[in-house]
Amino acid sequence: MQDLIKQLWQRAVTERSKKISHFTNDEKIRLKHELDIIKQTNTFKQILSFSAQVDEARNKGNFFVKGAANCSFLLYCVGATTINPFWTGSQFERFINPLMNGMPYYEIAYSDPTVLSFKEEDMLFSELILSRAIERRFIKKEQLENTYDHPPASRYQFVEDILFESNGNIIWQEQVIELLYRMGGFSYAEADLMRRNSAKGHPLNGKWFAPKREKFIKNAVHIGYDRDYADKYFHYIFEANMHAYLKAHVAAVVLGSN
């Protein structure tokens, strides 16, 4: 197992060094976090198998990867995906969730993906993805209008930061997970599991819904939120989740299939 960890780490460092000379501290922390989850879930073989499939695809032509694999910084570093999860604010647990068995959907598609320079990444990425997502009808313009009956994001700074690009509205699964994590005190794995289950209608089940709502409100109040605001926002998160897309997937599709 340690040999596999070393193999993944060394490949990430080698491939990343071809693009940029060093990892930032945040990137090092993210890589360690991902490798810890891979170790915990014993998914080394699946990761290596996926990387081997990508290597084979690269020999056939240009490609991009659809699905939640784009949430992995490790896979981005080794050249197995084209989307940096730091661009999309994607949590690794959306790809490999230690509370679930197996890995989620991914697919290798052949095309000429759009390549952004490092300067373009921060300046253009969110705006570019959002505009192309609307063009491709992943996102409806109405989702960006302030027509939802929910508390204003501007009352709390980090909520506004998370939802800045979408005009205070939740449109991405990454935003759902981040809000549950930061407001509700859930782990990323718990938040992703809640997001998945809520899409199946479990919030309609009071026994499932009630304890999670209470934990969310208790944590939100503890860090300074108004209780009524937190309660309304909890309900809004799950309402919006029914129509939310995975940004990491949408980014790969709209940049990779021009």
Summary of the structure (lengths in Angstrom):
residues: 258
radius of gyration: 18.7
end to end distance: 40.0
largest distance: 56.1
contacts: 787
relative contact order: 0.14
helix: 65%
strand: 5%
